[in-house]
Amino acid sequence: MQDIQLLLEQYGGWLVFANVLVEQAGLPVPAYPMLIAAGALAGAAGWLVPWLAATVACLLADSLWYAAGQRYGSRLLGVICKMSLSQDSCIRQTQRLYLRIGVRALLVCKFLPGAGALSTVMAGLTGTPYRRFLAYDLVGAMIWAGSALLLGGLFHSVVNDVLDVLGTYGPMGLALLAAVLALYIIARALRRWILKRNLRVIPRLSVDELMQWRQDGRQALVFDVRPEAVREEDRIPGAIAVDLRAPLPALEAGSEEADIVVYCACPNEVSAAMLAARLRAA
């Protein structure tokens, strides 16, 4: 513990700044535990430096994501979700949150795994004015960092005990934490691999093929499982918005012979394939 305390006392602001900046840049290096430890070791009188350091790091990283969202648009969402452990629900959930409550999502997005960078990209993608974005992002960053410091201060005795254990067992304790994290990542990856394998039976259709069907007069019902807040002009003409979590949609009379096409905006089209599997089972 003495080593950790000494580092935080000498370089606390810089350590917090670097850790938060790396996490907000999209890398899986959690900064919340560092902020909790800083809050426990520094005390209320010493919270100002790590609080400001964390807030500035968030604003810097988020401003870069905002600019990238303006320039590269929706293509960037897929790139970010590839770094997520929940790739297939990543875009859908973040779009639903942002399109439902708008820029106010920045107040809470840092508390949701994988949603921080995506929400800032959505702000740039949807054309949110930078001043408005910056104001909400500033408040959200201060709430997020302040909550961690407050938790560390409230439970400083527990945090200190944990740090003592880590200091006593040293590499063994860190190895145990790393093993637990590795098992978690492996379990999520295995679950995702099983899901993708089970959905391979669902045939894929390209956009060009769908357009050719329409030109040939082939009847097709098109379901859009992207967030319900997506604008109608951004959907395929005639597409029906469907919530993946809601009961299956009722089909109109006379559509029994029509093909059903489902599309989404997620990696590997998993959300669309999941609805297609439900429709097949029904």
Helices and strands as residue ranges (DSSP letters): H 2-24, H 32-42, G 44-46, H 48-72, H 75-81, H 87-101, G 102-107, G 109-111, H 115-125, H 130-154, H 156-169, H 171-198, H 207-215, E 220-224, G 232-234, E 240-241, E 259-263, G 267-269, H 270-281
